[in-house]
Amino acid sequence: MFSPMKLILLVAVIAIVWYGFKAMGRMKAKAAKIDEANDQDNIEGRH
């Protein structure tokens, strides 16, 4: 069956994947916010 070491490893892998996706989501949101700010600067600069 499952040994305690395998369960610990499984939990660790799941945690790494979970936090990796959270970090990627934050990076995408930050990039979108920066792009939006750049777009606003470009729009204001044209007037």
C-alpha distance matrix in Angstrom:
0.0 3.8 6.6 9.9 11.5 9.7 10.5 13.9 14.5 13.7 16.1 18.6 18.7 19.3 21.9 23.6 23.9 25.2 27.8 28.7 29.7 31.6 33.4 34.3 35.7 37.8 39.2 40.1 41.8 43.7 44.8 46.0 47.9 49.5 50.5 51.9 53.9 55.2 56.2 58.1 59.9 60.9 62.2 64.2 65.6 67.1 69.3
3.8 0.0 3.7 6.5 8.1 6.2 6.7 10.1 10.9 10.4 12.6 15.0 15.5 16.2 18.6 20.3 20.9 22.1 24.5 25.6 26.8 28.5 30.3 31.4 32.8 34.7 36.1 37.3 38.9 40.6 41.9 43.2 44.9 46.5 47.6 49.1 51.0 52.3 53.4 55.3 57.0 58.1 59.5 61.3 62.7 64.3 66.5
6.6 3.7 0.0 3.8 5.4 5.3 6.5 8.8 10.1 10.8 12.7 14.4 15.6 16.9 18.7 20.2 21.5 22.8 24.7 25.9 27.5 29.0 30.5 31.9 33.5 35.1 36.4 37.9 39.5 40.9 42.3 43.9 45.5 46.9 48.2 49.8 51.5 52.8 54.2 55.9 57.4 58.7 60.2 61.9 63.2 65.0 67.2
9.9 6.5 3.8 0.0 3.8 5.5 5.1 6.2 8.6 9.9 10.7 12.3 14.3 15.4 16.5 18.4 20.2 21.0 22.6 24.2 26.0 27.1 28.5 30.3 31.8 33.1 34.6 36.3 37.7 38.9 40.6 42.2 43.5 45.0 46.5 48.0 49.5 50.9 52.5 54.0 55.5 56.9 58.5 60.0 61.3 63.3 65.4
11.5 8.1 5.4 3.8 0.0 3.8 5.4 5.1 6.2 8.6 10.0 10.5 12.3 14.3 15.3 16.5 18.4 19.9 21.1 22.3 24.5 25.8 26.8 28.5 30.4 31.6 32.7 34.6 36.2 37.3 38.7 40.6 42.0 43.2 44.7 46.5 47.8 49.1 50.7 52.5 53.7 55.1 56.8 58.4 59.5 61.5 63.7
9.7 6.2 5.3 5.5 3.8 0.0 3.8 5.5 5.1 6.1 8.6 9.8 10.5 12.3 14.2 15.3 16.5 18.2 20.0 20.9 22.7 24.4 25.6 26.9 28.7 30.3 31.4 33.0 34.8 36.1 37.3 39.0 40.7 41.9 43.2 45.0 46.6 47.7 49.2 51.1 52.5 53.6 55.3 57.0 58.2 60.0 62.3
10.5 6.7 6.5 5.1 5.4 3.8 0.0 3.8 5.4 5.0 6.2 8.5 9.9 10.6 12.3 14.2 15.5 16.4 18.3 19.8 21.3 22.6 24.2 25.8 27.2 28.7 30.2 31.7 33.2 34.6 36.1 37.6 39.1 40.7 42.0 43.5 45.1 46.6 47.9 49.6 51.1 52.5 53.9 55.6 56.9 58.8 60.9
13.9 10.1 8.8 6.2 5.1 5.5 3.8 0.0 3.8 5.4 5.2 6.1 8.7 10.0 10.6 12.3 14.4 15.3 16.5 18.1 20.2 21.1 22.3 24.2 25.9 27.0 28.4 30.3 31.7 32.8 34.4 36.2 37.4 38.8 40.4 42.0 43.3 44.8 46.4 48.0 49.3 50.8 52.4 53.9 55.1 57.2 59.3
14.5 10.9 10.1 8.6 6.2 5.1 5.4 3.8 0.0 3.8 5.5 5.0 6.2 8.6 9.8 10.5 12.3 14.1 15.4 16.3 18.5 20.0 20.9 22.4 24.4 25.7 26.8 28.5 30.3 31.4 32.7 34.6 36.1 37.2 38.7 40.5 41.9 43.1 44.7 46.5 47.8 49.1 50.8 52.4 53.5 55.5 57.7
13.7 10.4 10.8 9.9 8.6 6.1 5.0 5.4 3.8 0.0 3.8 5.4 5.2 6.2 8.6 10.0 10.7 12.2 14.3 15.3 16.8 18.5 20.0 21.2 22.8 24.5 25.8 27.2 28.9 30.4 31.6 33.1 34.8 36.3 37.5 39.1 40.8 42.1 43.4 45.2 46.7 47.9 49.5 51.2 52.5 54.2 56.4
16.1 12.6 12.7 10.7 10.0 8.6 6.2 5.2 5.5 3.8 0.0 3.8 5.5 5.1 6.1 8.6 10.0 10.4 12.2 14.0 15.5 16.5 18.2 19.9 21.2 22.6 24.3 25.8 27.1 28.5 30.2 31.6 33.0 34.6 36.1 37.5 39.0 40.6 41.9 43.5 45.1 46.5 47.9 49.5 50.9 52.8 54.8
18.6 15.0 14.4 12.3 10.5 9.8 8.5 6.1 5.0 5.4 3.8 0.0 3.8 5.5 5.1 6.2 8.7 9.8 10.6 12.0 14.3 15.3 16.3 18.2 20.0 21.1 22.3 24.3 25.8 26.8 28.3 30.2 31.5 32.7 34.4 36.0 37.4 38.7 40.3 42.0 43.3 44.7 46.4 47.9 49.1 51.1 53.3
18.7 15.5 15.6 14.3 12.3 10.5 9.9 8.7 6.2 5.2 5.5 3.8 0.0 3.8 5.4 5.1 6.2 8.5 10.0 10.4 12.4 14.3 15.3 16.4 18.5 20.1 21.0 22.5 24.4 25.7 26.8 28.6 30.3 31.5 32.7 34.5 36.2 37.3 38.7 40.6 42.0 43.1 44.8 46.6 47.7 49.5 51.8
19.3 16.2 16.9 15.4 14.3 12.3 10.6 10.0 8.6 6.2 5.1 5.5 3.8 0.0 3.8 5.5 5.2 6.0 8.6 9.8 10.8 12.4 14.2 15.4 16.7 18.6 20.0 21.2 22.8 24.4 25.8 27.1 28.8 30.4 31.6 33.0 34.8 36.2 37.4 39.2 40.8 42.0 43.4 45.2 46.6 48.3 50.4
21.9 18.6 18.7 16.5 15.3 14.2 12.3 10.6 9.8 8.6 6.1 5.1 5.4 3.8 0.0 3.8 5.5 5.0 6.1 8.3 10.0 10.5 12.1 14.1 15.4 16.5 18.2 19.9 21.1 22.4 24.2 25.7 27.0 28.5 30.1 31.5 33.0 34.5 36.0 37.5 39.0 40.5 42.0 43.5 44.9 46.8 48.8
23.6 20.3 20.2 18.4 16.5 15.3 14.2 12.3 10.5 10.0 8.6 6.2 5.1 5.5 3.8 0.0 3.8 5.5 5.4 5.9 8.6 9.9 10.4 12.1 14.2 15.3 16.3 18.2 19.9 20.9 22.3 24.2 25.6 26.7 28.3 30.0 31.4 32.6 34.3 36.0 37.3 38.6 40.4 41.9 43.0 45.0 47.3
23.9 20.9 21.5 20.2 18.4 16.5 15.5 14.4 12.3 10.7 10.0 8.7 6.2 5.2 5.5 3.8 0.0 3.8 5.6 5.0 6.2 8.7 9.8 10.5 12.3 14.3 15.3 16.5 18.4 19.9 20.9 22.5 24.3 25.7 26.8 28.5 30.3 31.4 32.7 34.6 36.1 37.2 38.8 40.6 41.8 43.5 45.8
25.2 22.1 22.8 21.0 19.9 18.2 16.4 15.3 14.1 12.2 10.4 9.8 8.5 6.0 5.0 5.5 3.8 0.0 3.8 5.4 5.4 6.4 8.8 10.1 10.8 12.7 14.5 15.6 16.8 18.6 20.2 21.3 22.8 24.6 25.9 27.2 28.9 30.5 31.7 33.3 35.0 36.3 37.6 39.3 40.8 42.6 44.6
27.8 24.5 24.7 22.6 21.1 20.0 18.3 16.5 15.4 14.3 12.2 10.6 10.0 8.6 6.1 5.4 5.6 3.8 0.0 3.8 5.4 4.9 6.1 8.5 9.8 10.5 12.3 14.2 15.3 16.4 18.3 19.9 21.0 22.5 24.2 25.6 26.9 28.5 30.1 31.5 33.0 34.5 36.0 37.4 38.8 40.9 42.9
28.7 25.6 25.9 24.2 22.3 20.9 19.8 18.1 16.3 15.3 14.0 12.0 10.4 9.8 8.3 5.9 5.0 5.4 3.8 0.0 3.8 5.4 5.1 6.2 8.6 9.9 10.6 12.3 14.3 15.3 16.4 18.3 19.9 21.1 22.4 24.2 25.7 26.9 28.4 30.3 31.6 32.8 34.5 36.2 37.3 39.2 41.4
29.7 26.8 27.5 26.0 24.5 22.7 21.3 20.2 18.5 16.8 15.5 14.3 12.4 10.8 10.0 8.6 6.2 5.4 5.4 3.8 0.0 3.8 5.4 5.0 6.2 8.7 9.8 10.5 12.3 14.2 15.2 16.4 18.3 19.9 20.9 22.3 24.3 25.6 26.7 28.5 30.2 31.3 32.7 34.6 35.9 37.6 39.7
31.6 28.5 29.0 27.1 25.8 24.4 22.6 21.1 20.0 18.5 16.5 15.3 14.3 12.4 10.5 9.9 8.7 6.4 4.9 5.4 3.8 0.0 3.8 5.5 5.1 6.3 8.7 10.0 10.6 12.4 14.3 15.4 16.6 18.5 20.0 21.0 22.7 24.4 25.7 27.1 28.8 30.3 31.6 33.1 34.6 36.5 38.4
33.4 30.3 30.5 28.5 26.8 25.6 24.2 22.3 20.9 20.0 18.2 16.3 15.3 14.2 12.1 10.4 9.8 8.8 6.1 5.1 5.4 3.8 0.0 3.8 5.4 5.1 6.2 8.7 9.9 10.5 12.3 14.2 15.3 16.5 18.3 19.9 21.1 22.5 24.2 25.8 27.0 28.6 30.2 31.6 32.8 34.9 37.0
34.3 31.4 31.9 30.3 28.5 26.9 25.8 24.2 22.4 21.2 19.9 18.2 16.4 15.4 14.1 12.1 10.5 10.1 8.5 6.2 5.0 5.5 3.8 0.0 3.8 5.4 5.1 6.2 8.6 9.8 10.5 12.2 14.2 15.3 16.3 18.2 19.9 20.9 22.3 24.3 25.7 26.7 28.4 30.2 31.3 33.1 35.4
35.7 32.8 33.5 31.8 30.4 28.7 27.2 25.9 24.4 22.8 21.2 20.0 18.5 16.7 15.4 14.2 12.3 10.8 9.8 8.6 6.2 5.1 5.4 3.8 0.0 3.8 5.4 5.1 6.1 8.5 9.8 10.5 12.2 14.2 15.2 16.4 18.3 19.9 20.9 22.5 24.3 25.6 26.8 28.6 30.1 31.8 33.8
37.8 34.7 35.1 33.1 31.6 30.3 28.7 27.0 25.7 24.5 22.6 21.1 20.1 18.6 16.5 15.3 14.3 12.7 10.5 9.9 8.7 6.3 5.1 5.4 3.8 0.0 3.8 5.5 5.1 6.1 8.5 9.8 10.5 12.2 14.1 15.2 16.5 18.3 19.8 21.0 22.6 24.3 25.6 27.0 28.5 30.5 32.4
39.2 36.1 36.4 34.6 32.7 31.4 30.2 28.4 26.8 25.8 24.3 22.3 21.0 20.0 18.2 16.3 15.3 14.5 12.3 10.6 9.8 8.7 6.2 5.1 5.4 3.8 0.0 3.8 5.5 5.1 6.1 8.5 9.8 10.5 12.2 14.1 15.3 16.4 18.2 19.9 21.0 22.4 24.2 25.7 26.8 28.8 31.0
40.1 37.3 37.9 36.3 34.6 33.0 31.7 30.3 28.5 27.2 25.8 24.3 22.5 21.2 19.9 18.2 16.5 15.6 14.2 12.3 10.5 10.0 8.7 6.2 5.1 5.5 3.8 0.0 3.8 5.4 5.1 6.1 8.5 9.8 10.4 12.1 14.2 15.2 16.2 18.3 19.9 20.8 22.3 24.2 25.5 27.1 29.3
41.8 38.9 39.5 37.7 36.2 34.8 33.2 31.7 30.3 28.9 27.1 25.8 24.4 22.8 21.1 19.9 18.4 16.8 15.3 14.3 12.3 10.6 9.9 8.6 6.1 5.1 5.5 3.8 0.0 3.8 5.5 5.1 6.1 8.6 9.8 10.4 12.3 14.2 15.1 16.5 18.4 19.9 20.9 22.5 24.2 26.0 27.8
43.7 40.6 40.9 38.9 37.3 36.1 34.6 32.8 31.4 30.4 28.5 26.8 25.7 24.4 22.4 20.9 19.9 18.6 16.4 15.3 14.2 12.4 10.5 9.8 8.5 6.1 5.1 5.4 3.8 0.0 3.8 5.4 5.1 6.2 8.6 9.8 10.6 12.3 14.2 15.3 16.6 18.4 20.0 21.1 22.5 24.7 26.6
44.8 41.9 42.3 40.6 38.7 37.3 36.1 34.4 32.7 31.6 30.2 28.3 26.8 25.8 24.2 22.3 20.9 20.2 18.3 16.4 15.2 14.3 12.3 10.5 9.8 8.5 6.1 5.1 5.5 3.8 0.0 3.8 5.4 5.1 6.1 8.5 9.8 10.5 12.2 14.2 15.3 16.4 18.3 19.9 20.9 22.8 25.1
46.0 43.2 43.9 42.2 40.6 39.0 37.6 36.2 34.6 33.1 31.6 30.2 28.6 27.1 25.7 24.2 22.5 21.3 19.9 18.3 16.4 15.4 14.2 12.2 10.5 9.8 8.5 6.1 5.1 5.4 3.8 0.0 3.8 5.4 5.0 6.0 8.6 9.7 10.3 12.2 14.2 15.1 16.3 18.3 19.7 21.3 23.3
47.9 44.9 45.5 43.5 42.0 40.7 39.1 37.4 36.1 34.8 33.0 31.5 30.3 28.8 27.0 25.6 24.3 22.8 21.0 19.9 18.3 16.6 15.3 14.2 12.2 10.5 9.8 8.5 6.1 5.1 5.4 3.8 0.0 3.8 5.5 5.1 6.2 8.6 9.8 10.6 12.4 14.2 15.3 16.5 18.3 20.3 22.0
49.5 46.5 46.9 45.0 43.2 41.9 40.7 38.8 37.2 36.3 34.6 32.7 31.5 30.4 28.5 26.7 25.7 24.6 22.5 21.1 19.9 18.5 16.5 15.3 14.2 12.2 10.5 9.8 8.6 6.2 5.1 5.4 3.8 0.0 3.8 5.4 5.1 6.2 8.6 9.9 10.5 12.3 14.3 15.3 16.4 18.7 20.7
50.5 47.6 48.2 46.5 44.7 43.2 42.0 40.4 38.7 37.5 36.1 34.4 32.7 31.6 30.1 28.3 26.8 25.9 24.2 22.4 20.9 20.0 18.3 16.3 15.2 14.1 12.2 10.4 9.8 8.6 6.1 5.0 5.5 3.8 0.0 3.8 5.4 5.0 6.1 8.6 9.8 10.4 12.3 14.2 15.1 16.8 19.2
51.9 49.1 49.8 48.0 46.5 45.0 43.5 42.0 40.5 39.1 37.5 36.0 34.5 33.0 31.5 30.0 28.5 27.2 25.6 24.2 22.3 21.0 19.9 18.2 16.4 15.2 14.1 12.1 10.4 9.8 8.5 6.0 5.1 5.4 3.8 0.0 3.8 5.4 5.0 6.2 8.7 9.8 10.5 12.3 14.1 15.6 17.4
53.9 51.0 51.5 49.5 47.8 46.6 45.1 43.3 41.9 40.8 39.0 37.4 36.2 34.8 33.0 31.4 30.3 28.9 26.9 25.7 24.3 22.7 21.1 19.9 18.3 16.5 15.3 14.2 12.3 10.6 9.8 8.6 6.2 5.1 5.4 3.8 0.0 3.8 5.4 5.1 6.2 8.7 9.9 10.6 12.2 14.5 16.1
55.2 52.3 52.8 50.9 49.1 47.7 46.6 44.8 43.1 42.1 40.6 38.7 37.3 36.2 34.5 32.6 31.4 30.5 28.5 26.9 25.6 24.4 22.5 20.9 19.9 18.3 16.4 15.2 14.2 12.3 10.5 9.7 8.6 6.2 5.0 5.4 3.8 0.0 3.8 5.4 5.0 6.2 8.7 9.9 10.4 12.6 15.0
56.2 53.4 54.2 52.5 50.7 49.2 47.9 46.4 44.7 43.4 41.9 40.3 38.7 37.4 36.0 34.3 32.7 31.7 30.1 28.4 26.7 25.7 24.2 22.3 20.9 19.8 18.2 16.2 15.1 14.2 12.2 10.3 9.8 8.6 6.1 5.0 5.4 3.8 0.0 3.8 5.4 5.1 6.2 8.6 9.8 10.9 13.2
58.1 55.3 55.9 54.0 52.5 51.1 49.6 48.0 46.5 45.2 43.5 42.0 40.6 39.2 37.5 36.0 34.6 33.3 31.5 30.3 28.5 27.1 25.8 24.3 22.5 21.0 19.9 18.3 16.5 15.3 14.2 12.2 10.6 9.9 8.6 6.2 5.1 5.4 3.8 0.0 3.8 5.4 5.1 6.1 8.4 10.1 11.4
59.9 57.0 57.4 55.5 53.7 52.5 51.1 49.3 47.8 46.7 45.1 43.3 42.0 40.8 39.0 37.3 36.1 35.0 33.0 31.6 30.2 28.8 27.0 25.7 24.3 22.6 21.0 19.9 18.4 16.6 15.3 14.2 12.4 10.5 9.8 8.7 6.2 5.0 5.4 3.8 0.0 3.8 5.5 5.2 6.0 8.8 10.5
60.9 58.1 58.7 56.9 55.1 53.6 52.5 50.8 49.1 47.9 46.5 44.7 43.1 42.0 40.5 38.6 37.2 36.3 34.5 32.8 31.3 30.3 28.6 26.7 25.6 24.3 22.4 20.8 19.9 18.4 16.4 15.1 14.2 12.3 10.4 9.8 8.7 6.2 5.1 5.4 3.8 0.0 3.8 5.5 5.1 6.5 9.3
62.2 59.5 60.2 58.5 56.8 55.3 53.9 52.4 50.8 49.5 47.9 46.4 44.8 43.4 42.0 40.4 38.8 37.6 36.0 34.5 32.7 31.6 30.2 28.4 26.8 25.6 24.2 22.3 20.9 20.0 18.3 16.3 15.3 14.3 12.3 10.5 9.9 8.7 6.2 5.1 5.5 3.8 0.0 3.8 5.4 5.4 7.1
64.2 61.3 61.9 60.0 58.4 57.0 55.6 53.9 52.4 51.2 49.5 47.9 46.6 45.2 43.5 41.9 40.6 39.3 37.4 36.2 34.6 33.1 31.6 30.2 28.6 27.0 25.7 24.2 22.5 21.1 19.9 18.3 16.5 15.3 14.2 12.3 10.6 9.9 8.6 6.1 5.2 5.5 3.8 0.0 3.8 5.5 5.7
65.6 62.7 63.2 61.3 59.5 58.2 56.9 55.1 53.5 52.5 50.9 49.1 47.7 46.6 44.9 43.0 41.8 40.8 38.8 37.3 35.9 34.6 32.8 31.3 30.1 28.5 26.8 25.5 24.2 22.5 20.9 19.7 18.3 16.4 15.1 14.1 12.2 10.4 9.8 8.4 6.0 5.1 5.4 3.8 0.0 3.8 5.7
67.1 64.3 65.0 63.3 61.5 60.0 58.8 57.2 55.5 54.2 52.8 51.1 49.5 48.3 46.8 45.0 43.5 42.6 40.9 39.2 37.6 36.5 34.9 33.1 31.8 30.5 28.8 27.1 26.0 24.7 22.8 21.3 20.3 18.7 16.8 15.6 14.5 12.6 10.9 10.1 8.8 6.5 5.4 5.5 3.8 0.0 3.8
69.3 66.5 67.2 65.4 63.7 62.3 60.9 59.3 57.7 56.4 54.8 53.3 51.8 50.4 48.8 47.3 45.8 44.6 42.9 41.4 39.7 38.4 37.0 35.4 33.8 32.4 31.0 29.3 27.8 26.6 25.1 23.3 22.0 20.7 19.2 17.4 16.1 15.0 13.2 11.4 10.5 9.3 7.1 5.7 5.7 3.8 0.0
